[in-house]
Amino acid sequence: MNPVEQYFINQKEPYQSIMLYVRSVILKTLPKIEEKYNYKIPFYHHNKKPMCYLNVLKGTNYVDVAFVQGIFLQDKFPQLKDYNNRQQVRSIKVKKIEDFDEFIFIDLLKEATYLLDNSKKAWNF
């Protein structure tokens, strides 16, 4: 079992189900995406650049689905918010699978890959 799979298995419910669902949407939408284990959490890399990650922040009750270049996506996707005063990262809080809009998320994934394809590096700050 790889570290990403182990990470998901170690999550408590409902976080485990939410993360596995979001992961399945990412892998289905972007079959060439590279799943890595960085900073002790699952990261998804597009063309060797980090695009997004999944995390449960300490003291919270949601899965943080965060986009590395989220600041450049938030105008088109107002669902993306800055929850922790992060310079560039913006994320979606997912408390329940039922509240997760898969179709908007798929559009967001496609836009994020386009953005990475047209930028020299993932972290711009």
N, C-alpha and C positions, 0 to 999 in steps of 0.2 A: 504494500500500500504506500502510495507516495504521500509527501507531507501535506499537500492540499486536501486530499481525501481524508487524511487523518484529522486535519483541522475541522472539516465538516462533521465528521463522526463525533468529535469531542464537544460539539455545540449542543446546548440544551434546546428543547423545544420551547417556543415555536421557531427559534432562530435557525435551527438545523433545516427544517422544512423550507423556510423562506430562502435561505442561502442556496439550497439544492435546486430550488425552482428557478431562482435568478440565474444561477450557473447554467442550468439547462437551456434557458433562453439565450444566454450569451453564446454558448457552444453551438446551438442550433442556428443562430443568426450569423455568426462569424466562424465558420468551420476552420479557418486558418489561424484563429486567435491562439496565442500561446499562453497557457495557464502556468503560472509560476508561484512559488512560495517565497515572498520577500517580506522582510520586517515582521515575520511571524503571522502573516495573513495572506490570503489568496489574491494575487494580482493577475490581471489580464493584459498581455502585451500584444500590440499590433505593430508589425514591422520592427520588432526589437525595441519598441518604445512603450513604456507603461501607459495604459489607457484608463483602466478603472480597477477598483478593488472592492472587496467585501469585508466588512468588519462589524463587530459588536463592540462599541465603545463602553468602557467601564462606567457603570452607573446609569446606563441608558436602557430603554426597553424596546429597542428597534435595531434592525440591520441597517447599517450605513452603506449604501451603494454609492461609492464616491468616484467621480471622474477627475482625473489629473488635470485636464484642461477645461474643467467645468466653468470657469469664469468666462470663457469664450463661447460657451453653449447656453448660458443661462437666459439670454435674451430670447432665444428661440424656444427654450424649454424652461419655462418659469417654475417647473417642479423642482429644479435644481436650486438648492439653498446653501448658504454659508452658515453652518451650524457652530463652528468652532473658531471663528476669526482666522480662517485659512486664507493665504494670499491668492491661491489659484484654484484649489480643489473646491468643487461644489458637489453636493450629494443629495440623494433622495433617501428619506427615512421610510423604511418599510416595517410596519408593525404587524400587518396581517397580509397574507397572500391575496385575500379578496380585495384589498385596497390597491394592489399593484396593477397598473395598466400596462399590460404586455405590449400592446401595439405602439403606444407612445415610447416605451422603453426600446423597442426595436428601431424606431426612427432615431432615437437618441444614440444608440450604438452605431448606427450607420453614419450619422453626422459626426460622431467622435472619431471614427476611423478616417473619414474624409479630412477632418481637421488635422489629424496626425500625419496623414499623407502629405499635407501641404505645409508642414512646419518642420523646422530643422531639428528641434528637440522637444521633448515632452514637457519638461519643466522650463517655463519661460521667465521665472523670477529668480 
